[in-house]
Amino acid sequence: MTTTMDVLEDGNMEDMGKHARAAADLLKALAHETRLMILCLLFEGEKSVSELEQLMKLRQPSVSQQLARLRFDGLVHARRDGRTIYYTLGSEEARKIVALIHSLYCGDKT
């Protein structure tokens, strides 16, 4: 495992900066309650926009706006079936972070 000191000694500050930017971008995408709720619902499985609207009790424009941001960030994938668009988590990275958040905040507290 590479430590921060190894990175500094090897002169890989540029690599460290790239990783820090990528992590910051991911955290910015997660730093919105609606987007985080969408990711949690998609962690359970594929959902259509209308299913997300009903589960979250939000209007379609709000859900679609946040899905667009999540798509842009690569955290969700969309597929069309006729007139319906279905969403799933878009990366293993998204799945891991949502699983971690779930274990910290939604898991069994006993």
C-alpha distances in whole Angstrom, upper triangle without the diagonal:
4,6,10,11,9,11,14,14,14,17,15,17,18,15,14,18,18,15,17,20,19,18,21,23,22,23,26,27,26,28,32,33,35,32,30,33,33,29,30,33,31,29,32,33,35,37,40,41,44,42,39,43,44,41,40,44,44,46,45,44,42,40,40,39,36,35,35,33,30,31,31,27,27,26,29,31,35,38,41,44,47,47,45,41,38,35,31,28,27,23,20,19,22,22,19,20,23,22,20,23,26,24,24,28,30,29,31,31,33
4,7,8,6,7,10,11,11,13,11,13,15,12,11,15,15,13,15,18,18,17,20,22,21,22,25,26,26,28,31,33,35,32,30,33,33,30,31,34,32,30,33,34,36,38,41,41,44,43,40,43,45,42,41,45,44,46,45,44,41,39,40,38,35,35,35,32,30,31,30,27,26,26,30,32,35,38,42,44,48,48,45,41,39,35,32,29,27,24,21,19,23,23,20,21,24,24,22,24,27,26,25,29,31,30,33,33,35
4,5,5,6,9,10,11,13,11,12,15,13,11,14,16,13,14,18,18,17,19,22,21,21,24,26,26,27,30,32,34,32,30,33,34,30,31,34,33,31,34,35,37,39,42,42,45,43,41,43,45,42,41,44,44,46,45,44,41,40,40,38,35,35,36,32,31,32,31,27,28,27,31,33,37,40,43,46,50,49,46,43,40,37,34,30,29,25,23,21,24,25,21,21,25,25,22,24,27,26,25,28,31,30,32,32,34
4,5,5,6,9,10,11,10,10,13,11,9,12,14,12,12,16,17,15,17,20,20,20,23,25,25,25,29,31,34,31,29,33,33,30,31,35,34,32,35,36,38,40,42,42,45,44,41,43,45,42,41,44,43,45,44,43,40,39,39,37,34,35,35,31,30,31,30,27,27,27,31,33,37,40,44,47,50,49,47,43,41,37,34,30,29,26,24,21,24,26,22,22,25,26,23,24,28,27,25,28,31,31,33,33,35
4,5,5,6,8,10,10,11,14,13,11,14,17,15,15,19,20,19,21,24,24,24,26,29,29,29,33,35,37,35,33,36,37,34,35,39,38,35,39,40,42,43,46,46,49,47,44,47,49,46,44,48,47,49,48,47,44,43,43,41,38,38,38,35,34,35,34,30,31,31,34,37,41,44,47,50,53,53,50,46,44,41,38,34,33,30,28,25,28,29,26,25,29,29,26,28,31,30,29,32,35,34,36,36,38
4,5,5,6,8,9,10,13,12,11,14,16,15,16,19,20,19,21,24,24,25,27,29,29,30,34,36,38,35,34,37,38,34,35,39,37,35,38,39,41,43,45,45,49,47,44,47,49,46,45,48,47,49,48,47,44,43,43,41,38,38,38,35,33,35,33,30,30,30,34,36,40,43,46,49,52,52,50,46,44,40,37,33,32,28,27,24,27,29,26,25,29,29,27,29,32,31,30,33,35,35,37,37,39
4,6,5,6,5,7,9,8,7,11,12,12,13,16,17,17,19,21,22,22,25,27,27,28,32,34,36,33,32,35,35,32,34,37,36,34,37,38,39,41,43,43,47,45,42,45,47,45,43,46,45,47,46,44,42,41,40,38,36,36,35,32,31,32,30,27,27,28,32,34,37,40,44,47,50,50,47,43,41,38,35,31,30,26,25,22,26,27,24,24,28,28,26,28,31,30,29,32,35,35,37,37,39
4,5,5,6,6,10,10,9,11,14,14,14,17,19,19,20,23,24,24,26,28,29,29,33,35,38,35,34,37,38,35,36,40,38,36,40,41,42,44,46,46,49,48,45,47,49,47,45,48,47,48,47,46,43,42,42,40,37,38,37,34,33,34,32,29,30,30,34,36,40,43,47,50,53,52,50,46,44,40,38,34,33,30,28,25,28,30,27,27,30,31,28,30,33,33,31,34,37,37,40,39,41
4,5,8,9,12,13,12,15,17,17,18,20,22,22,23,26,27,27,29,32,32,33,36,39,41,38,37,40,41,38,39,42,41,39,43,43,45,47,49,49,52,51,48,50,53,50,48,52,50,52,51,49,47,46,46,44,41,41,40,37,36,37,35,32,33,33,37,39,43,46,49,52,55,55,53,49,47,43,41,37,35,32,31,28,31,33,30,29,33,33,31,33,36,35,34,37,40,39,42,42,43
4,5,8,11,10,11,14,15,16,17,19,21,21,23,25,26,27,29,31,32,33,36,39,41,38,36,40,40,37,38,42,40,38,42,42,43,45,47,47,51,50,47,49,52,49,48,51,50,51,50,48,46,45,44,42,40,40,39,36,35,35,33,30,31,32,35,37,41,43,47,50,53,53,51,47,45,41,39,35,33,30,29,27,30,32,29,29,32,33,31,33,36,35,34,37,40,40,42,42,44
4,6,8,9,10,12,13,14,15,18,19,20,21,23,25,26,27,30,31,31,35,38,39,36,36,39,39,36,38,41,40,38,42,42,43,45,47,46,50,49,46,48,51,49,47,50,48,50,48,47,45,44,43,41,38,38,37,34,34,34,32,29,30,31,35,37,40,43,46,50,52,52,50,46,45,41,39,35,33,30,29,27,30,32,29,29,33,33,31,33,36,36,35,37,40,40,43,43,45
4,5,5,6,9,10,11,12,14,16,17,18,20,21,23,24,26,27,28,32,35,36,33,32,36,36,33,35,38,36,35,38,39,39,41,43,43,46,45,42,45,47,45,44,47,45,46,45,43,41,40,39,37,35,35,34,31,30,31,28,25,26,27,31,33,36,39,43,46,49,48,46,42,41,37,35,32,29,26,26,23,26,28,26,25,29,30,28,30,33,33,32,35,37,37,40,40,43
4,5,5,6,9,10,10,12,14,15,16,18,20,21,22,24,25,26,29,32,34,31,31,34,34,32,34,37,35,34,38,38,39,40,42,42,45,44,41,43,46,44,42,45,43,44,43,41,39,38,38,35,33,33,32,29,29,29,27,24,25,27,30,32,36,39,42,45,48,48,45,42,40,37,35,31,29,26,26,23,25,28,26,25,28,30,27,29,32,32,31,33,36,37,40,39,42
4,5,5,6,9,10,11,12,14,15,17,19,20,21,23,25,25,29,32,33,30,30,34,33,31,33,36,34,33,37,37,37,39,40,40,43,43,40,42,45,43,41,44,42,43,41,39,37,37,36,33,31,31,30,27,27,27,25,22,23,25,28,30,33,36,40,43,46,45,43,39,38,35,33,29,27,25,25,22,24,27,25,24,28,29,28,29,32,33,32,34,36,37,40,40,43
4,5,5,6,9,10,11,12,14,15,17,18,20,22,23,24,27,30,32,28,28,31,31,28,30,33,31,30,34,34,35,36,38,38,41,41,38,40,43,41,39,42,40,41,40,38,36,35,34,32,30,30,29,26,25,25,23,20,21,22,26,28,31,34,37,41,43,43,41,37,36,32,30,27,24,22,21,19,21,24,22,22,25,26,25,26,30,30,29,31,34,34,38,38,41
4,5,5,6,9,10,10,12,14,15,16,18,20,21,22,25,28,30,27,26,30,30,27,29,32,31,29,33,34,34,36,38,37,41,40,37,39,42,39,37,41,39,40,39,38,35,34,34,32,29,29,29,25,24,25,23,20,21,22,26,28,31,35,38,41,44,44,41,37,36,32,30,26,24,22,21,18,21,23,21,20,23,25,23,24,27,27,26,29,31,32,35,35,38
4,5,5,6,9,10,10,12,14,15,16,18,20,20,24,27,29,26,25,29,29,26,29,32,30,29,33,34,34,35,37,36,39,39,36,38,40,38,36,39,37,38,37,35,33,32,32,29,27,28,27,23,23,24,21,19,20,21,25,27,31,34,37,40,43,42,40,36,35,31,30,26,24,22,22,19,21,24,22,20,24,26,24,24,28,28,27,29,32,33,36,36,39
4,5,5,6,9,10,11,12,14,15,17,19,20,23,26,27,24,24,27,27,24,27,30,28,27,31,31,31,33,34,33,37,36,33,36,38,37,35,38,36,37,35,33,31,30,30,27,25,25,24,21,20,21,19,16,17,18,22,24,27,30,34,37,40,39,37,33,32,28,27,23,21,19,19,16,18,21,20,19,22,24,23,24,27,28,27,29,31,32,36,36,39
4,5,5,6,9,10,11,12,14,16,17,18,21,24,25,22,22,25,25,22,24,27,26,24,28,29,29,31,32,32,35,35,32,34,37,34,33,36,34,35,34,33,31,29,29,27,24,24,24,20,19,20,18,15,16,17,21,23,26,29,33,36,39,38,36,32,30,27,25,21,19,17,17,13,16,18,17,16,19,21,19,20,24,24,23,26,28,29,32,32,35
4,5,5,6,9,10,10,12,14,15,16,19,22,24,21,21,24,24,22,24,27,26,25,29,29,30,31,33,32,35,35,31,33,36,34,32,35,33,34,33,32,29,28,28,26,23,24,23,20,19,21,19,15,17,18,21,24,27,31,34,37,40,39,37,33,31,28,26,22,21,18,18,15,16,19,18,16,19,21,19,19,23,24,22,24,27,28,31,31,34
4,5,5,6,9,10,10,12,14,15,18,21,23,20,20,23,23,21,23,26,25,25,28,29,29,30,31,30,33,33,30,32,35,33,30,33,31,32,31,29,27,26,26,23,21,22,21,17,17,18,16,13,15,16,20,22,25,29,32,35,38,37,34,31,29,26,24,21,19,18,18,15,16,20,18,16,19,22,20,20,24,25,24,25,28,29,33,33,36
4,5,5,6,9,10,11,13,14,17,20,21,18,18,21,21,18,21,24,22,21,25,25,26,27,28,27,31,30,27,29,32,30,28,31,30,31,29,28,26,24,24,22,19,19,19,15,14,16,14,10,12,13,16,19,22,25,29,32,35,34,32,28,26,23,21,18,16,14,15,11,13,16,15,14,17,19,18,18,21,23,22,24,26,27,31,31,35
4,5,5,6,9,10,11,12,15,18,20,16,16,19,19,17,19,22,21,20,24,24,25,26,28,27,30,30,26,29,31,29,27,30,29,30,29,28,25,24,24,22,19,19,19,16,15,17,15,12,13,13,17,20,23,26,30,33,36,35,32,28,27,23,21,17,16,14,14,11,12,15,13,11,14,16,15,15,19,20,19,20,23,24,27,28,31
4,5,5,6,9,10,10,14,17,18,16,15,19,19,17,20,23,22,21,25,26,26,27,28,27,30,30,26,28,31,29,26,29,27,29,28,26,24,23,23,21,18,19,19,15,14,17,15,12,14,14,18,21,24,27,30,34,36,35,32,29,27,24,22,19,18,17,17,13,14,17,16,13,16,18,17,16,20,21,20,21,23,25,29,29,32
4,5,5,6,9,10,12,16,17,14,14,18,17,16,18,21,20,20,24,24,24,24,25,24,27,27,24,26,29,27,25,27,25,26,25,23,21,20,20,18,15,16,15,12,11,13,11,8,11,11,15,18,20,24,27,30,33,31,29,25,24,21,20,17,15,15,16,13,12,16,16,13,15,18,17,17,20,22,21,22,24,26,29,30,33
4,5,5,6,9,11,14,15,12,11,15,15,12,15,18,17,16,20,21,21,22,23,22,25,25,21,24,26,24,22,25,24,25,24,23,20,19,19,17,14,14,15,11,10,12,11,8,9,9,12,16,19,22,25,29,31,30,27,24,22,18,17,14,13,12,13,9,9,12,12,9,11,15,14,13,16,18,18,19,20,22,26,27,30
4,5,5,6,9,12,14,11,10,14,15,13,15,18,18,17,21,22,22,23,24,23,26,25,22,24,26,24,22,25,23,25,24,23,20,19,20,18,15,16,16,13,12,15,14,11,13,11,15,18,21,25,28,31,33,32,29,26,24,20,19,16,15,15,15,12,11,14,13,10,11,15,13,12,15,17,16,16,19,21,24,25,28
4,5,5,8,11,13,10,11,14,15,14,16,19,18,19,22,23,23,23,24,22,25,25,21,23,25,24,21,24,21,23,22,21,18,17,18,15,12,14,14,11,11,14,12,10,13,12,15,18,21,25,27,30,33,31,28,25,24,20,20,17,16,16,18,14,13,16,16,13,14,17,16,15,18,20,19,19,21,23,27,27,31
4,6,7,10,10,7,8,12,12,10,13,16,15,16,19,20,20,19,20,19,22,21,18,19,22,21,18,21,19,20,19,18,15,14,15,12,9,11,11,7,7,10,10,7,10,9,11,15,17,21,23,27,29,27,24,21,20,16,16,13,13,14,15,13,11,14,15,12,12,16,16,14,16,19,19,18,20,22,26,27,30
4,6,8,9,6,6,9,10,9,11,14,14,14,17,18,19,19,20,19,21,21,17,19,21,19,17,20,18,20,20,19,16,15,16,14,11,12,13,10,9,12,13,10,12,10,12,16,18,22,25,27,30,28,25,22,20,17,16,13,14,14,15,12,10,12,13,9,9,13,13,10,13,16,15,14,16,19,22,23,27
4,7,9,8,7,11,12,12,13,16,17,17,20,21,22,21,23,21,23,22,19,20,22,20,17,20,18,20,20,19,16,15,17,15,12,14,15,12,11,15,15,13,15,13,16,19,21,25,27,30,32,30,27,24,23,20,19,17,17,18,19,16,13,16,16,12,12,16,15,12,15,17,16,15,17,20,23,23,27
4,6,5,6,9,10,11,12,14,15,17,19,20,20,19,20,18,20,20,16,16,19,17,14,16,15,16,17,16,12,12,14,12,9,12,13,11,11,14,15,13,16,14,15,19,20,24,26,28,30,28,25,22,21,18,18,16,18,19,20,17,15,17,18,14,13,17,17,14,15,19,17,16,17,20,24,24,28
4,6,5,6,9,10,11,12,14,15,17,19,19,18,19,17,19,18,14,14,16,14,11,14,12,15,16,16,12,12,14,13,10,12,15,13,12,16,17,16,18,15,16,19,20,24,26,28,30,27,24,22,21,18,18,17,18,20,21,19,15,17,18,15,13,16,16,13,14,17,16,13,14,18,21,21,25
4,5,5,6,9,10,11,12,14,16,17,17,15,16,13,15,14,11,11,13,12,8,11,9,12,12,12,9,8,11,10,7,9,12,11,11,14,16,15,16,14,14,17,18,21,22,24,26,24,21,18,17,15,16,15,17,19,20,19,15,17,19,16,13,17,18,14,15,19,18,16,16,20,23,24,27
4,5,5,6,9,10,11,12,15,15,15,14,15,13,15,15,11,12,15,13,11,14,12,14,14,13,10,8,10,9,6,7,10,8,7,11,12,11,13,10,10,14,15,18,20,23,25,23,20,17,16,13,13,12,13,15,17,15,12,14,16,13,11,15,16,13,14,18,18,16,16,19,23,24,28
4,5,5,6,9,10,10,13,15,15,15,16,15,17,16,12,14,16,14,11,15,14,16,17,17,13,12,14,13,10,11,13,12,10,13,15,13,14,11,12,15,17,20,23,25,27,25,22,19,17,14,13,12,14,15,16,14,11,12,13,10,8,12,12,9,11,14,14,12,13,16,19,20,24
4,5,5,6,9,10,11,13,14,13,14,13,15,13,9,11,13,10,8,12,11,14,15,16,13,10,13,14,10,11,14,14,12,15,17,16,16,13,13,16,17,20,22,23,26,24,20,18,16,13,13,12,15,17,17,16,13,13,15,13,10,13,14,11,11,14,15,12,12,15,18,20,23
4,5,5,6,9,10,11,11,9,11,10,12,11,7,10,12,10,8,12,11,13,13,14,11,8,11,12,8,8,12,11,9,12,15,14,14,11,10,12,13,16,18,20,22,20,17,14,12,10,10,10,12,14,16,15,12,12,15,13,10,13,15,13,13,17,17,15,15,18,21,23,26
4,5,5,6,9,10,10,10,13,13,15,13,10,13,15,13,12,15,15,17,16,17,15,12,13,14,10,9,13,12,9,11,14,12,12,8,8,11,13,16,19,21,23,22,19,16,13,10,9,7,10,11,12,12,8,9,11,10,7,10,12,10,10,14,15,14,13,16,20,21,25
4,5,5,7,9,11,11,14,14,16,13,11,14,15,12,11,15,15,18,18,19,17,14,16,17,13,13,16,15,12,15,18,16,15,12,11,14,16,19,21,22,25,24,20,18,15,12,11,9,13,14,14,13,10,9,11,10,6,8,11,9,8,11,13,11,10,13,16,18,21
4,5,5,7,8,8,11,11,13,10,8,11,12,9,9,13,14,16,16,18,16,12,15,16,13,12,16,16,13,15,18,17,16,13,12,14,14,17,19,20,22,21,17,15,12,10,9,9,13,15,16,16,12,11,14,13,10,11,14,13,11,14,16,14,12,15,18,20,23
4,5,5,6,6,10,11,13,11,9,13,14,11,12,16,16,18,16,18,16,13,14,16,13,11,14,15,12,13,16,15,14,10,9,10,11,13,16,17,20,20,16,13,10,7,6,6,10,12,13,14,10,9,13,13,9,11,14,14,12,16,18,17,15,17,20,23,26
4,5,8,10,13,15,17,14,12,16,17,14,15,18,19,21,20,22,20,16,18,19,16,14,17,17,14,15,18,16,15,11,10,12,14,16,19,20,23,23,19,17,13,10,8,7,10,11,11,12,9,7,10,10,7,8,11,11,10,12,15,14,13,14,17,20,23
4,7,9,13,15,16,13,12,16,15,12,14,18,19,21,20,23,21,17,19,21,18,16,20,20,17,18,21,20,18,15,13,15,16,17,19,20,23,23,19,17,13,11,9,9,13,14,14,15,13,10,13,14,10,10,14,14,11,14,16,16,13,14,17,20,22
4,6,10,13,14,11,11,15,15,13,15,18,19,21,19,22,20,17,18,20,18,15,18,19,16,16,20,19,17,14,12,12,13,13,16,16,19,20,16,14,10,9,7,8,12,13,14,16,13,11,14,15,12,13,17,16,14,17,20,19,17,18,21,24,26
4,7,10,12,10,10,14,14,13,15,18,18,19,17,19,19,15,15,18,16,13,16,18,15,14,18,18,16,13,10,10,9,10,12,13,16,16,12,10,6,6,5,8,11,13,15,17,14,13,16,17,15,16,19,19,17,20,23,22,20,21,24,27,30
4,7,8,6,6,10,11,10,12,14,15,15,14,16,16,12,13,16,14,12,15,17,14,14,18,18,17,14,11,11,10,10,12,12,15,14,10,8,5,5,7,10,13,16,18,19,16,15,19,19,16,17,21,20,18,22,24,22,20,22,25,28,30
4,5,5,6,9,10,11,12,14,13,13,11,14,14,11,11,14,14,11,14,16,15,14,18,19,17,16,12,11,9,9,9,10,12,11,7,6,4,6,9,12,14,18,20,21,18,18,22,22,19,21,24,23,21,25,27,25,23,25,28,31,34
4,5,5,6,9,10,11,12,11,10,7,10,11,7,7,11,11,9,11,14,13,13,16,18,17,15,12,12,10,11,11,12,13,11,8,6,7,8,11,13,15,19,21,22,19,19,23,22,19,22,25,23,22,26,27,25,23,26,29,31,34
4,5,5,6,9,10,10,10,9,7,11,12,9,10,13,14,12,15,17,17,17,20,22,21,19,16,16,13,14,13,13,14,11,8,9,9,11,14,17,19,22,25,25,22,22,25,25,22,24,27,25,23,27,28,26,24,27,29,32,35
4,5,5,6,8,10,10,11,10,14,13,10,12,15,15,13,16,18,17,17,21,22,21,18,15,16,14,14,14,14,16,14,10,10,9,10,12,15,18,21,23,24,20,20,23,23,19,21,24,22,21,24,26,23,21,24,26,28,31
4,5,5,6,8,8,10,9,12,11,7,10,12,11,10,14,15,14,15,18,19,18,16,13,14,13,15,15,16,18,16,12,11,10,9,11,13,16,19,21,21,18,18,21,20,17,19,22,19,18,22,23,21,19,22,24,27,30
4,6,5,6,5,6,6,9,9,7,9,12,12,11,14,16,16,17,20,21,21,18,16,17,16,17,17,18,19,16,13,13,12,12,15,17,19,22,24,25,21,21,24,23,20,22,24,22,21,25,25,23,21,24,27,29,32
4,6,5,7,8,9,13,12,10,13,16,15,15,18,20,19,20,23,24,24,21,19,20,18,19,19,19,20,17,15,15,14,15,17,19,22,25,26,27,23,23,25,24,21,23,25,23,21,25,26,23,21,24,26,28,31
4,6,8,11,12,15,13,11,14,16,15,15,18,19,18,20,23,23,23,20,18,19,18,20,20,20,22,20,16,16,14,14,15,17,20,23,24,24,20,20,23,21,18,19,22,19,18,21,22,19,17,20,22,24,27
4,5,9,10,13,10,9,12,14,12,13,17,17,16,19,21,21,22,19,17,19,19,20,21,22,23,21,18,17,16,15,16,17,20,22,24,24,20,20,22,21,17,19,21,18,17,21,21,18,17,20,22,24,27
4,7,10,12,10,10,13,15,14,15,18,19,19,21,23,24,24,22,20,22,21,22,22,23,24,21,18,18,18,17,19,20,23,26,28,27,23,24,26,24,21,23,25,22,21,24,25,21,20,23,25,27,30
4,7,8,7,7,10,11,11,13,15,16,17,19,21,22,23,20,19,20,19,21,21,22,23,20,17,17,17,16,19,20,22,25,27,26,23,23,26,24,21,24,25,22,22,25,25,22,21,25,27,29,32
4,6,6,7,9,10,11,13,15,16,17,19,21,22,23,21,19,20,19,20,20,21,21,18,16,16,17,17,19,21,23,26,28,28,24,25,28,26,23,26,28,25,25,29,29,26,25,28,31,32,36
4,5,5,6,8,10,10,12,14,15,16,18,20,21,19,17,18,16,17,16,18,18,14,13,12,14,14,17,19,21,24,27,26,23,24,27,26,23,26,28,25,25,29,29,27,26,29,32,34,37
4,6,5,6,9,10,10,13,14,15,16,19,20,19,17,18,16,18,18,20,20,16,15,14,16,16,19,20,21,24,27,26,23,25,28,26,24,27,29,26,26,30,30,28,27,31,34,35,38
4,6,5,6,9,10,11,13,14,16,17,19,17,16,18,17,19,19,21,22,19,17,15,16,15,18,19,20,23,25,24,21,23,25,23,21,24,26,23,23,27,27,24,24,28,31,32,35
4,6,5,6,9,10,11,12,14,16,16,15,13,15,13,16,16,18,19,17,14,12,13,12,14,15,17,20,22,22,18,20,22,21,18,21,23,21,21,25,25,23,22,25,28,30,33
4,5,5,6,9,10,10,12,14,15,14,12,13,11,14,14,17,17,15,13,11,12,11,14,15,16,19,22,22,18,20,23,22,20,23,25,23,23,27,27,25,25,28,31,33,36
4,5,5,7,9,10,11,13,14,14,13,14,14,17,17,20,21,18,16,14,15,13,16,16,17,20,23,22,18,21,23,21,20,23,25,23,23,27,27,25,25,29,32,33,37
4,5,5,6,9,10,11,12,11,11,13,13,16,18,20,22,19,17,14,14,12,14,14,14,17,20,18,15,17,20,18,16,20,21,19,20,23,23,22,22,25,28,30,33
4,5,5,6,8,10,10,9,8,9,9,13,14,17,19,17,14,11,11,9,11,11,11,14,17,17,14,16,19,17,16,19,21,19,20,23,24,22,22,25,29,30,34
4,5,5,6,9,10,10,9,10,10,13,15,18,19,17,15,12,13,11,13,13,12,15,19,18,15,18,21,19,18,22,23,22,23,26,27,25,26,28,32,33,37
4,5,5,6,9,9,9,11,12,16,18,21,23,21,19,16,15,13,14,13,12,15,18,16,14,17,19,17,16,20,21,19,21,24,24,23,24,27,31,32,35
4,5,5,6,5,6,9,10,14,17,20,22,20,18,14,13,10,11,9,9,11,14,13,10,13,15,14,13,17,18,17,18,21,22,21,21,24,28,29,33
4,5,5,6,5,6,8,11,14,17,20,18,16,13,12,9,10,9,8,11,14,14,12,14,17,16,16,19,21,20,21,24,25,24,24,27,30,32,36
4,5,8,8,10,11,15,17,21,22,21,19,16,16,13,14,13,11,12,16,15,13,16,19,17,18,21,22,21,23,26,26,26,27,29,33,34,38
4,6,8,10,13,16,19,23,25,24,22,18,17,14,13,11,9,10,13,11,10,14,15,14,15,18,19,18,20,23,23,23,24,26,30,32,35
4,6,7,10,14,17,20,23,22,20,16,15,12,11,9,6,7,11,10,9,12,14,13,14,17,18,18,20,23,23,24,24,26,30,31,35
4,7,10,14,17,20,23,22,19,16,14,10,9,6,5,6,9,8,6,9,11,10,11,14,15,15,16,19,20,20,20,22,26,28,31
4,7,10,13,16,19,19,16,12,10,6,6,4,4,7,10,11,8,10,13,13,12,15,17,17,17,20,22,21,21,23,27,29,32
4,7,10,13,16,16,14,10,8,6,5,6,5,8,12,13,11,12,16,16,15,18,20,20,20,23,25,25,24,26,29,32,35
4,7,10,13,12,10,6,6,5,7,9,8,12,15,17,14,15,19,19,18,20,23,23,23,26,28,27,26,28,31,34,37
4,7,10,10,8,6,5,7,9,12,11,15,18,19,17,18,22,22,21,23,26,26,25,28,30,30,28,30,33,36,39
4,6,7,6,4,6,9,12,15,15,18,21,23,21,21,25,26,24,26,29,29,28,31,33,32,31,33,36,38,41
4,6,5,6,8,11,14,17,18,21,24,26,23,23,27,28,26,28,31,31,30,33,35,34,32,34,36,39,42
4,6,8,10,14,17,20,21,24,27,29,27,27,31,31,29,31,34,34,33,36,38,37,35,37,39,42,45
4,7,10,13,17,20,21,24,27,29,26,27,30,31,28,31,34,33,32,35,37,35,34,36,39,41,44
4,6,10,13,17,18,22,24,26,23,23,27,27,25,27,30,29,28,31,33,32,30,32,35,37,40
4,7,10,14,14,18,21,22,20,20,24,24,22,24,27,26,25,29,31,29,28,30,33,35,38
4,7,11,12,15,18,20,17,17,21,21,19,21,24,23,22,26,28,26,25,27,30,32,35
4,7,8,12,15,16,13,13,17,17,15,17,20,20,19,22,24,23,22,24,27,30,33
4,6,9,11,13,10,10,14,15,13,14,18,17,17,20,22,21,20,22,25,28,31
4,6,8,9,6,7,10,11,10,12,14,15,15,17,19,19,18,20,23,26,29
4,7,8,7,8,11,12,12,14,16,17,17,20,22,22,21,23,26,29,32
4,5,5,6,9,10,11,12,14,16,17,19,20,21,21,22,26,28,31
4,5,5,6,9,10,10,12,14,15,16,18,20,20,20,24,26,28
4,5,5,6,9,10,11,12,14,15,17,18,19,20,23,25,28
4,6,5,6,8,10,11,12,14,15,16,17,18,22,23,27
4,6,5,6,9,10,10,12,14,15,15,16,19,21,24
4,6,5,6,9,10,11,12,14,15,15,18,20,23
4,5,5,6,9,10,11,12,13,14,18,19,22
4,5,5,6,9,10,10,11,12,16,17,21
4,6,5,6,9,10,10,10,13,15,18
4,5,5,6,9,10,10,13,14,17
4,5,5,6,8,9,13,13,17
4,5,5,5,6,10,12,15
4,6,6,5,8,9,12
4,6,6,9,9,12
4,6,9,9,12
4,7,8,12
4,6,9
4,6
4
